[in-house]
Amino acid sequence: MSMPGIGRIGFWAGLAAFSATVAYDLVQILQVVGVLHFPVDEILIFATSLCIILPFVFAMLALHYLTPNDKRFWTHAALVFTTMYAVFGTANYVIQLTTVIPAKLRGAAEAVRVLEQTPHSLLWDFDAIAYLAMGLATLMIIPALGNSVAERRVRIACMANVVATVLAGVVYFYPTYSYKLLMLGFPWGITAPLFMLLLGRALRARAAGDRIIFT
């Protein structure tokens, strides 16, 4: 495939990941303020989370193929962590959507209690691993970014997202969960879609050779 073709895929993948993440943010906010309730809130939260995965994978893959060989160690590392994110995230969200929520609607919640994503449960940890892996993928691409204006913006957004991921990790692993603690993870809802959108735009520019200066 041509570089412009890969760049277009990266751009649209970044845009799709951005859109899905913003949708997730909105659903999460509506749940916290009490507008959405079960089962609609859980269905939308896990469905929008699932929708982030595939475009994010394609955006990171496009970045890898558009990166010079001497910097592909970093993008390859990012792909490893992206794969971890995709595996743990997909496993969790599919289980919630196809097994846990239907069982709860049938009144058979006890039969799948071990699979329900509640604070400090098995699938809660799956979710934590997924998002921490995404944060590590974000960290790994920083050295692979160039010095164009577009890529400098991505670098700053990635740094912010790494910090936000650390805060989200505190939410996941703090001994006592509360909605007040959840607010500590709020910055992720801004930094994640922002870096995805900026990455998509930078990939299109990189493929077109638009004033890219590599370090």
N, C-alpha and C positions, 0 to 999 in steps of 0.2 A: 504494500500500500504506500502511496506517496505521502510525503511529510505534510502537505496541506490537508490531505484526507485524514490523517491521524490527528492533526490539529483541530479539524472540525469535530471529530468524535470527542476529543478532549473537551472542547468548548461546550458542546451540548451535554456531555456527561456532567461537567462541572455545574452547568445551569440546572440540570435535573436534580443533582444531589443538593444543590442550594434550595431548590423549590421544595423538595421533600423534607429537608431539615426545618425550613420555615414552617411548613405545615405541621410537623411534629411539635415545634415550639408553641404554635397556636393552640393545638389540642391540649398540650400539657398545661398551658395557662388556663384554658377553659375548665379543665378538670380541677385544678387547684382552687379556683374561685367558685366552684360549685355549679357551673353551668352544665357540664356534662356528667352523666352518671352511668353506672354499669347497666348494660354491657357496652354501650356506645363508646364511652371513654376508653376502655381497654382495647376494644377493636380498633379504634382510630389511632391510638398511641402505638400499638404494635404494628399496625398496617403501615403507618407513615415511617416508622423505624425501619421496617423491611424494605420500603421503597428507597431508602438512602443507599443501601448496600451496593446494588449493581452499578449505578452510575458512578459511585465513588471508586469502585474497582476499575472501571473503564478510564476514569480520569487519571488515576495513578498509573495505569498501564500506558496510557498515552504519554504521560510525562516520562516514563522510563524509555520509551522508544524515541522520544524527541530530545533526549539528553546525550551529550557527547560521551564517548566511551570512557574517558578518564574520570567521569563523575557517576558512572552507572553503578558503582558499588553502593552508593547512597540510595539511589532509586530502587536498586534490587532489594536492599534492606527494607525500604519502605513497602515494597510489594509483599515481602514476607509478613510484615506486621498487618498489612491490608488484608492478606489472606486469613490471618488469625481473626481479625475483626469480622470478616465475612462469614467464617465458619461458626464462631461462637454466637454472633448476632443472628444469623439465619436459623441456627438450631433453636435458639431461645424463642424468636418471634413466631416461627412456624408452630412450635409446641404450644405456645400460648393461644394462637389463633385457631388451630385445628384440633387441639386436645383439651386444654384447660378451660377455655371460655365455653365451648359447647357442653362440657361436662358440668360446669357450674350452672348453665342454663337448664340442664336436665335435672338438677338437684343432686348430682353425683359428685360434688366437689371433694368430698373426703377421699374418693378413689384416686384422685389426681393431686392431692394436697402437696405431695413431694415435688411436683412439677410446677406448682404455682409460683410466679415471681412475686415474692414478698420480701421485705427487708431481711438480708442476711440468709436467704435461702439459697439452694443450689443454683437456680436459674437467675437469681439476683447476682450471684457471683459470675455467671456466664455473661450477663449484661455488662458488669463491671470490666471483665476481661476484654470484652469487645471494644468498649469505648477507650479503655487504656491503650489497647493495641492501635486503635485509630490515632490516638494522640502520639504514640511512638512513631507511627508512619509519618505523621505531620512533622515530627522532629527530624526524622531521617532525610526528608527532602530539602531541608534548609540549606545544606552545603551544595546541593545540586542546582540551586537557583542562580540565575545570572544577575547582571547589574543593570538590566533595562529598568525603566520606571515601573513597568507592569510587574516584573519579577521582584523588585525591591518591595513593592506593596504586598505581594504574596508572602515574602519572607517575614515582614512585620506581622501580618495576620497569622502566620504559622506560629511565630513566637508567642503571640497572645493566646492562641488556641492551646499550646502546650501548657501554659500557666493555668488556663481555664480547666484543662483536663486534670491537672493535679488537684485543683479545688473539687472537681467532680469526684475524684478518687476518695477524697475525705468524706464526701457525702455517702459514698458506697460503703466504706469500711469503718466509719465512726461507730462505736459500740451501740449508740442509741440513735435511732432514726426519728426525725420529725419534719414537719413541713417547713419549720424555720430553718432547719439544716439544709433542706432542699434548695433554699434560696442561695446557698453558697455555690451551687452548681449553675445558677442562672447565667453567668458570663459565657458559659459554653454555648448557650442558645444564641449568642451573638457572634462569637468568634468562629464557630464551626461553619455556619452558612456563609459567613463573610469570606473565609479563606477558600471555600469551595468555589464560590463565584469568581473570586479574583484568580484562582488557579485556572479555571476554565478559560478566562479571558487571556491569561498569560500564555496558555498553551496554543491558542489560536495565533497569537502574535509571534510566538517562537517558531511555529511551523511556517509562517509567512516570512520569517527573517526580518521582523519589524524592529530594527534597532536593538537587536540582542547583543549584549556584550558579556561574555562569559568570564568568570574570575578563575 
